[in-house]
Amino acid sequence: MRVSPLFPILLLLAGCSSAAPMASSGASTEALFVKHGVADRIEIRALNRLPLRAAALIAPSGAQTGAEDIIVSPTTSLGEGKILGSAPFSGGSFGVTAIPASPAALGGAPQGSGELLLMQSTGSITLPDPIAYRRDWRGYRIRLRFGNPPGAVERRVIAAPRPPGG
């Protein structure tokens, strides 16, 4: 079987195919009181592959206060197609560049580009009793639900933030 001399170049170009979605592994969630913000509101910020759909402050007694104003906006981060390793291309005279004859001569593996899809979500919870919260804030929790049933759903419970000046 005879292989075309263009085969190595086509193989290289195939590695640079269009962007494909990748799952997020860098999810993060935080609950805080915003500096110079309203003292009786907890802000929730989440970066996840799924949108934040519900959040509730759970008191030590079990009473729940739901979040208002949950805003979700998709965000993407594009990865550039790169070739790892040394740069074997050298500029010749009159701007002519040498092209290696095989992918092995590249000095590294061709890397395709990808797209990291994340949802950036924010929400806020107004404290039902700021005095009780300040007194027993360590007993409070925040329950979060990401995604929409019946599809992918992720549930998480995080600690409530320390009150300002507390």
NORLINFEN-V147516 format. One record per residue. N is the residue number from 1. PHI is phi in whole degrees, -180 to 180 (* if undefined). BURIAL is 1 if it has 16 or more other ideal C-beta (glycine too) atoms within 10 Angstrom, else 0. Layout:
# NORLINFEN-V147516
[[N;PHI;BURIAL] [N;PHI;BURIAL]]
This chain:
# NORLINFEN-V147516
[[1;*;0] [2;-103;0] [3;-104;0] [4;-66;0] [5;-66;0] [6;-83;0] [7;-56;0] [8;-61;1] [9;-70;0] [10;-64;0] [11;-63;0] [12;-63;1] [13;-67;0] [14;-64;0] [15;-71;0] [16;-104;0] [17;-68;0] [18;-61;0] [19;-67;0] [20;-118;0] [21;-64;0] [22;-122;0] [23;-74;0] [24;-83;1] [25;-114;0] [26;-103;0] [27;-71;1] [28;-144;0] [29;-142;1] [30;-145;0] [31;-124;1] [32;-156;0] [33;-96;1] [34;-75;0] [35;-60;0] [36;65;0] [37;-102;0] [38;-70;0] [39;-69;0] [40;-107;1] [41;-129;0] [42;-95;1] [43;-103;1] [44;-113;1] [45;-126;0] [46;-137;1] [47;-127;1] [48;-152;1] [49;-71;1] [50;-110;1] [51;-75;1] [52;-72;1] [53;-113;1] [54;-154;0] [55;-147;1] [56;-146;0] [57;-87;1] [58;-107;1] [59;-77;1] [60;-57;0] [61;-77;0] [62;99;0] [63;-64;0] [64;-117;0] [65;-124;1] [66;-78;0] [67;-82;1] [68;-111;0] [69;54;0] [70;-78;1] [71;-117;0] [72;-122;1] [73;-138;0] [74;-70;0] [75;-136;0] [76;-126;0] [77;-129;0] [78;-91;0] [79;-94;0] [80;-76;0] [81;-72;0] [82;-134;0] [83;-115;1] [84;-84;0] [85;112;0] [86;-77;0] [87;-96;0] [88;-80;0] [89;-79;0] [90;-128;0] [91;-74;0] [92;-92;0] [93;-69;0] [94;61;0] [95;76;0] [96;-80;0] [97;-108;0] [98;-80;0] [99;-112;0] [100;-67;0] [101;-82;0] [102;-142;0] [103;-61;1] [104;-64;0] [105;-78;0] [106;-72;1] [107;83;0] [108;-176;0] [109;-90;0] [110;-68;1] [111;-116;0] [112;-76;0] [113;-90;0] [114;-139;1] [115;-130;0] [116;-96;1] [117;-100;0] [118;-134;1] [119;-109;1] [120;-101;0] [121;-122;1] [122;-135;0] [123;-156;1] [124;-139;1] [125;-125;1] [126;-86;0] [127;-66;1] [128;-72;0] [129;-143;0] [130;-59;0] [131;-69;0] [132;-64;1] [133;-63;1] [134;-62;1] [135;-73;0] [136;-132;0] [137;-61;1] [138;-67;0] [139;-87;0] [140;-87;1] [141;-135;0] [142;-121;1] [143;-98;1] [144;-120;1] [145;-130;1] [146;-108;1] [147;89;1] [148;-120;0] [149;-66;0] [150;-88;0] [151;-74;0] [152;-65;0] [153;-133;0] [154;-127;0] [155;-114;0] [156;-147;0] [157;-121;0] [158;-122;0] [159;-71;0] [160;-76;1] [161;-77;1] [162;-65;0] [163;-68;1] [164;-60;0] [165;72;0] [166;-103;0]]
